[in-house]
Amino acid sequence: MTIGRYRNYQQEKFKLIFENSPIAIWEEDFSILLKLKKYLMSRKVVNIHQYLTRNPDVVKRTFRGIKVLDVNRAALKLYGVETKQQLVANFGKVIRPEMVNVLISEFTDLLEGKRYFEAEFKTLTSKGKRYDVLLKVSIPKEYQDSFSRAIVTIQDISDQKKLERHLRKVAQLDSLTQLYNHHTIVERLEAEVLRSKRYGSSLSCMMIDVDHFKIINDKYGHQKGDTVIKRVAQTFRRSLRQVDIVGRYGGDEFFIILPETKASNAKIAAQRLQTIFASKEFFIRSHVSVKMALSIGICGYPDEDIKEVKDLIAKADQALYTAKHEGRNRIVVL
């Protein structure tokens, strides 16, 4: 095979791979970055990322100056268009806010000498369908100074991200009640305390025990007990505000965070819960039902005795202990 025929063979082979790759591939001309580089130098910009963040119009203008040289079939399919001309014609017309942040990081890395960039973001097709995608940008070594060639791949990772979100949700929830589990409710409390400190707002906590729940387990079995616990959890969710954060702390204990709420107002919410539970029947079987009573311990933040989140939990727990010690079906505020 002659050198010329071999080169043609190699070109055809790579073209075949390019066109039939399951991942969207773009060949682009990034030489507009040289213009951006000169512009930044003229303004004596030291922190590129900071400057671009403050001047998103510069980012958008630069992005629109990128030239699309070629795209493969997977790119057309991903963006829901029939021809390369359609894809190129729509390039850069709509730049979503989240995309601007990706471009800022991308341009910063490339201008600082990196030859490779990777990021995840959401994109929309021409028909409005939303995808989670993984973007990879590579500048071949021989084009590092001119930026005249860049290989860009965009991979649809929607299924992967959906699975990640599902697993993350599963890890956060109590498997029985679908409320936040012990670990997550403590994390949420930490976040709410930080927010309270930052904005000078109040928050309150309720530690709740379902009184004498052990009797239900002993009399009807743990399976029926689990059914009742699930219905108790549902009642909490339906009886509180959307902003209130409900978790199963363990067994028949629940922990509720009430943002923007003083302890005195939390007591009113607790009284409403007790009233709801007093009037509600929890069915064990079709003709067998039980009534539930609640012991509730409440504490509020800020409080001079509370330095850390664990102090807040301990105080709510102490208030609950007092409520149970004084005869149960009580509310105690500390």
Secondary structure, DSSP 8 states (H G I E B T S, - for coil): --HHHHHHHHHHHHHHHHHH-SSEEEEEE-THHHHHHHHHHHTT-S-HHHHHHH-HHHHHHHHHT-EEEEE-HHHHHHHT-SSHHHHHHTTTT---HHHHHHHHHHHHHHHTT-SEEEEEEEEE-TT--EEEEEEEEE--GGGTTT---EEEEEEE-HHHHHHHHHHHHHHHB-TTT-SB-HHHHHHHHHHHHHHHHHHT--EEEEEEEETTHHHHHHHH-HHHHHHHHHHHHHHHHHHS-TT-EEEEEETTEEEEEEET--HHHHHHHHHHHHHHHHT--EEEETTEEE---EEEEEEEES-TT--SHHHHHHHHHHHHHHHHHTTSS-EEE-
